[in-house]
Amino acid sequence: MEKQYYTWEEVREHNNEESMWVVADNKVYDVTKFWKRHPGGSYLVKSKAATDVSKHKTMHSTKALKKWKEYHIGYTTTND
């Protein structure tokens, strides 16, 4: 399977309840179907939509980090 790459401009378009992406460690995650079920509260994910959440990813348990893999859709093209 070929890797999918997204620009930050593309990522920033996904900042609402209908299409919500986040980025961690240059990996793009589509959390549209998950944000309402986040154990810490949906507002945590919604407030970080279309941003780099790398520092927040490190706060998750091993079990939670495995869940992240389900939502991984690609990579960012740059670190801007």
N, C-alpha and C positions, 0 to 999 in steps of 0.2 A: 504494500500500500504506500502510495506517495505521500510525503509529508505536506500538510497544508500550512501556508504562511499567510499572516494577516498584518497589515500595516496598523499603526496606532490610530490612524484616521478611521479605518474600518472598525476597530475595536470600540472606539468612542461612539459609534453609531448605535451600539447595543447597550443602552443605558436606561432602559425602561422595563416595565413589568412584562411586556410582550416579547422582549428579546433582551436578555441580560447576560453579559459576558464579564469575566474578570480575567486578570493576568497574574500569574505567579511564576517567578523564575523563567520568564520569557515563554511560558506555555499559556495558551489561551483556553479558557474553560467556559462552556455555555451552561450557565446555572439557571436558565429560564425555568426549568421544571423542578428546580430544587430550592430556590431562595425562600419560598413560603414555608418550607419544612425545616429550615436551619434550626438546630437545637438551641442555639443562643439567641434566636429571634430573627425574624425575617428582615427587620430594619437594619441589622448588621450587614447583611449581604447587599440589600438595596442601596444603602448609603455608600457602598464601595463599587457600585456598578461601573463598568468601563474604566477601571483604574488598576494599578499594580498593587496587589495584595500580598506580595511575597512575604513581608514581615508578619502578616497575620497567619499565613499558612504554617509557619513554624510553631504556632501555638496549638496545633491540632494533634490528636493522638494518632498512633499508628493505624488504628481502625478507621479513623476519619480520613487519614491520608489515602487509604486504599479506595475510599469512596470518591475522592477527587478524580481518580483515573477514569471513572465512568463519564465524566463531563469534559474530559480533555478533547479538544477539537482541532488544535493546531498550535502554531508558534508565532510569536511576533517577529517582524522583520528587522526591527531596530530596538534600541533601548531608550528612545526619546520619551 
